[in-house]
């Protein structure tokens, strides 16, 4: 049975409407978040009737179509727009208020970094942005993180990795677990001069919070951190929440980058 043959419920009708909008080149708020900030990414469990809404941004139409097809095949996800450049991405995000934006870096006109910064600054509440990258784009990563990106995905990653990344950032976590991505963040952050603000922020962390932050930098999940420290996962979540608050980081990626920029990871790895 194909996707078109599946029963139409509320989610099915919204998928059809979203496809019609994309096919016609238009943009509409189809199941995204209200402009007045009524729905925040991650504050609702994704279901077929309340899916994770996604905006796909890439200057190659075949890439956009491929990503959209994979995402729309999931019952708990819905592509609400596509864009081929940064300017179009901003317009689409303002119209559809997606939960997650899949953002290419190199595009004509406004690039993905500038688009990320503007979308996060102008769309309220801001969506989570996953940067689509390749190994030869290391120099862009730190700028993207500073612009507010919640994670990175290699363009040649398998479909399951892309879907997992979308669900992860929607749940409020940053995508830093894949080893290649960790290496990219580490190499770029390590090449950046130490930030005095990051160094000062570490003074507010407890020994346990520093321990947890270092494990976050390893790419460990809350479950894995709990097992290593022999504590409850709920306790780890509390520590992570306090770390983000004290470092003024919006998610795990931001906290990990701060740990590198402030030299915390380097000091504990020698």
TORDOGU-135448 format. One record per residue (C-alpha): residue in one letter; x, y, z. Coordinates in pm, whole numbers, plus 50000, padded with zeros to 5 digits. Layout:
<sites>
aXYZ...
</sites>
This chain:
<sites>
x500005000050000x501435033949900x501275065650107x498475078349882x496425047149959x496585051250334x493435061750525x492865099250550x492415113150899x493095148051021x496805142150972x496215127850625x494225158250518x496975180950649x499575161250454x497535165150137x497155202350199x500865206150268x501745187949946x499365210149748x500955241249896x504465228949816x503495218349467x501995252349399x505055270549527x503105287249804x503555287150178x500975283450450x500755276550821x499725240150804x499845225651150x502835245851261x503015266751573x500895297251631x502565330351564x501585341751913x503825315052064x501045291152160x502985259552078x506615253152147x508715226451980x509015196852211x506075206352434x503815180252275x504315143252202x504435137451828x501445117551700x499795112551359x497245139351450x499845162451605x503025156351402x506425172951415x506255199751147x509355203450931x510655229450684x513195215950434x515715241050296x518205232050022x519065247949689x518935214349510x515375204549427x516165167349413x517675168649763x514645187549899x512245163149738x514155133249869x514255146350224x510585156050210x509565121850083x511385104250367x510025127950632x506455126550503x506565088450512x506555090550893x503235091651074x504605115351339x506125140551094x504795165150837x506705186750588x504995220750588x507285238150342x510325237450119x512735265250024x515695268349789x517485297949951x517715317050277x515245344350186x512595319050089x513355299050402x512695329250622x509375336450449x508355299950476x509285297950844x507345329750924x504305315550745x504365279450863x506025282151208x507645247551182x508915228051479x512155218651299x514075233551004x516455212450796x518895239150672x521515236550399x524575258950444x525655268650094x522815284949902x522495314549665x521605348249814x521185344350188x523155313850307x522035288950568x523885305350857x522325339550801x518945323150747x519285303551071x520075334951268x517155354151118x514655325651157x515565320151522x515455357551583x512175364551402x510025333351433x508395331351776x508735306951934x511865297851736x512115264151566x514985239951616x517445241251324x519455211651199x522315221850969x522905199750667x526645198050614x529575179050462x533095173550590x534485202250381x532335228050560x534095228250897x534625265850887x530875271750891x530025250851195x530935274851474x529095303351301x526055280851265x526145271251632x526405307551733x523485315151503x521445290651709x521645257051531x520645227351747x522525201051554x524285189551242x523575162050996x525905149550726x524165150850388x525045114950315x523605102550645x521115073750612x517385082050633x517075066850980x519745090851109x517885120650965x514595110051121x516275103451455x517885138051442x514525154851383x512925136351674x515915143651897x515965181451848x512175182851872x512435166052212x514775193852324x518165177252282x520955187652049x522225163751785x525845157651883x526005120051927x527355108651587x531135105751607x531835126151289x529725154851419x531465154251756x534835156151582x533665185551371x532405204751674x535555196851869x537925207551590x536115239951513x535525249351876x539115241351970x540365264551696x538305293151837x539955316252096x538665309852450x535585329852538x535945346952880x532185344752932x532265306952890x535215303653130x533455324753393x530235304953358x531995272553458x532645287053804x528925283953873x528845246753794x529125220554065x531615191954035x528795168453939x527495192453675x530975195353525x531155157453522x527825155453338x528815182953093x532015164453001x529965133152931x527585153852719x530655164752523x531415127852464x527995125152301x526485103552576x522715103252618x521015108752953x520525071252983x524225064652920x525305091753164x522995077453430x524485042753383x528065055453401x527425075853716x525065049953870x522335075753925x518725078753809x518035092453462x515705118253613x518635130953819x520715134353501x517905154253339x517915177553639x521675182353609x521415188953234x518675214553291x520775232853550x523815232253320x521845247753035x520445274053267x523815283653418x525575284553081x522615302352920x522645275352651x519505267052457x520385230152418x523125203952452x525015215252144x525335250552277x526515237252615x529095214152456x530475241952239x530795263952547x532705235752716x535185235052426x535405272852387x536075277152756x538765250352752x536905227452993x537075196652770x540695202552681x541745206253046x540075173653145x541375153952847x545045159352924
</sites>
